[in-house]
Amino acid sequence: MKKKESKGIIHFILLLFLVLALGCSFFAIYEILLLSSIEDMIRYLVIGILGLIDFIIFFIYLRKKKKKKVKTFIVLLFLYALITFSIGSVIYYFYGKVSSLNKEVITYTSDLIVLSDSPCNDVKDLKNMKIGILGDKKNPDGYIIPQEIIKENKLRDDNEIKEYEDYTSMVVDLYEKDLDALFITDNYVSLFTDITGYEDIATRTKVILTKEKKMKKEATSNIDVASTGKSVTEPFTILLMGIDSTEEVLTKNAIANGDTLILITFNPKTLNATMLSIPRDSYVPIACWSGKPENKITHAAAYGTDCMINTIENYFDTTIDYYAKINFKGLVKLVDAVGGVEIDVEKELCTDDSGRIGEVCIQPGLQVLNGEQALVYARNRKQLEDGDFGRAKHQQDIIMVLMNKIKTMTDVNTFMSILNTVSNSIDTNLTTKQILSFYNVGKDIVKKSMSDEKAELVNIQTLFLDGVGQMIYDERAKMVLWDYVPNKSSKKDIIQAMKENLGKADHKVITEFHFSINKPYEKKVIGEGPYSNNVGYQLLPDFTGDTESQARATCSQLGISVSFKGSNGTVIDQNYPFRKRIDLIKDSLVLTLSGSSSSRNETDKKDEDEDEDDEEEENKEKEKEKEEDEKKEQEKEDNNSSNDKEEDNNDDEKE
C-alpha cells in the first residue's frame, strides 16, 4: 500500500514539473513571438527547437515507468523549466522597458495663479473678477483641466471668463491688472523667467489652486498616432527635444521651453544622417496660433508637442515622423551609464546641477566628463561667446561621442543600466515594434564598426541655420525682444540637404573642389554660407524728437505712408511702437507733433477753456481798471482845468 502511495506521489510530482516545464516553455515562445522585428529565421528556429523539446518531453512522460528514471526526468524537467523561464523573463523585462519608452499616459497639471499682492488666497475668494483661459479646446493644461475647475467651483456664476490665444498675452494682462487671475501650465515659471521683464514671475505671482489629470497622449495629440504604420527601415526624420525637467521619470507633461531642438534625418540604407540644431530664439511662424504669426520657436513648446512639431514641419517643409524627449536627469544617468564622455572643454563653465540645488563647474582641457559635468557642457550658453550656437555645437558633441561609445559596449550590466535610464527618462511616439526594428539598423552599424574600428558609426552631416539677430517688438509681450531671423538662402540649402538624405530629391554632385596643401581641410557645413542677402526685417524707427520734415524724409525712404496731428514742433508720439515690423503696418503711420492743438486730450482742452475764461476775466478787470484810470485821469484834468481857471480869475482880480 505504501509502495503504491509513494509511486502515486512521484507521478504527481512528475506531472507537476511537466506542467511547469511546458508552461515556462510556452511563456518563452510567446515572448519570442513578440520580438516581431527580429529576423524571422532566428525567431522561428528558436521556437522550433523549443517546440521539438516540448514534444520529446511529453513523449518521454508517457513512457516513463521506472522510479529511478522518473526522478532523473523530474530533475531534467526542472532544469528545462528554469532555462525557458529565464529566457522568457529576460525578454519580458527587455520588452517592458522598450514599451515604456512610449509614455501612453501623461499627467498634465494646470495652475490657477494671481499676483502675489492679490487678496485672493483660495479659489473661493474669486468673486466679480476676470479670469483668463486658453481658447484651444485640445490643450490639457490651458483649457481642458481649467474647464473642469471652473465647473467644479462654479466660477462662471460670479466671474468673467476671458479666452486668450496664448499664455504671453494673459500674463501681460495679469501684470497690467487687466486680469485678476489666469489658468496656466504648471511649468509657467520656466517658460517666462528668460523673458525680459518677467524674470521675477516666481515671486510676482502665487498659485491658489493646482489640479492634475492623467490623459492618453492620443487624446490630445495627432502626432503620436501619425507614424504608427511607418517602418524605421525606410528613411525617416526624428526631432530630439531636451526637456528642462528635474523629474526622475518623464511621465508628467514636459513642455517647458524648447531649449534643445535637434532635427535629424536618417537614411538606414546608406547610414547617412543630417543633424540640425535649431536656435531657441529662431523667429518663425508658430503653427498653432491664429494667422501663424512669427515668434521665438521656443514659445511653441508651451502649447504641446503638436504645436512644436507642426511649426518645424511647416518651416522646413518636411514631415517629422518621430520625436524623442529626454530630461536633464536622463542625460546625466545616460552619460554615467556609458562611463562618461571624453570632451575637449574650451573654457571654464558653470551651471546648476540636474536637481537645481547646487552649482557644478568644469575646467578647460581634454577630459572625461561624468553625467553632471556633461550636463554643464551641454546646457551652458550664457558663458559662451556665441551663446546658443555654441551650446548647440556642444550638444552635438555629446550625441556623437555617446553614439561612438556604443560600439565599445560589451558589458551586459552596462546595457541594462542604459536600458533602465532611457526607459525612465525618455518619451517618444515610436511604437514598440518600431523601436525593435532598429535591430536591423544596428546590425548594419555593427558590421561597419567591425570593418573599421576608427570609422564613425553613422556619417553625420552637420547643418547650420544662418541668420541675423534683431530687436523686434513682440505684439503679445508688448515689448521689444531679441530674435534670431533665419536667412532664407540658408533655410533653402538645409531643406535641400534633408530631402537628398531622405531620398526625396536628387543629390547635387560637386563638380569642382579646391584645397590647399598648406591649409587643413575643413568639412563644409551646409547652411553656414556666406550669404550676401543676410538681412532681417525693416523695423519702425523711433521718431520722437524729429521735426515734421525729418520724419517725412525717413518715411519716404522706408516707403511708409504718414500723416501728422498738428503743424509745428517735434514728434512726441507715434501710433505704432518702436521696432515694430514695417511689413505688419496695415494703414498710415500717425505722428503727433508737440505744437498740435488737435493732439491735446480732453483734459488739455478743459484746461485751455479754463485758461480762456481766466483770461476773459482778466481782460474785464483790466478794462475796468483802465476805465477807472481814465476816469481818474479825466477828473485830474478837470481839476487842473478848474485850477487854471481860478488862477486866471485871480490874475484878473489883481489887475
Secondary structure, DSSP 8 states (H G I E B T S, - for coil): -HHHHHHHHHHHHHHHHHHHHHHHHHHHHHHHHH-TTS-HHHHHHHHHHHHHHHHHHHHHHHH---HHHHHHHHHHHHHHHHHHHHHHHHHHHHHHHHHTTS--EEEEEEEEEEETT-S--SGGG--S-EEEEE--TT-IIIIIHHHHHHHHTTHHHHSEEEEES-HHHHHHHHHTTS-SEEEEETTHHHHHTTSTT-TTHHHHEEEEEEEEEEEEHHHH-SHHHHTTT--TTS-EEEEEEEE----SS--B---S---EEEEEEEETTTTEEEEEE--TTBEEE-TTSTT--EEEGGGGGGG-HHHHHHHHHHHHT----EEEEEEHHHHHHHHHHTT-EEEEE-S-EEEE-TTSSSEEEE-SEEEEE-HHHHHHHHH--TTSTTHHHHHHHHHHHHHHHHHHHHTT---HHHHHHHHHHHHHHEEES--HHHHHTHHHHHHHHHHHHHH-TTS-SSEEEEE---EEEEEEEETTTTEEEEEEEE-HHHHHHHHHHHHHHTTSS-----------TTS------BT----TT-----B----TT-BHHHHHHHHHHHT--EEEESSSSBEEEESS-TT-BGGG--S-EEEEETT-STT--HHHHHHHHHHHHHHHHHHHHHHHHHHHHHHHHHHHHHHHHHHHHHHHHHHHHH-
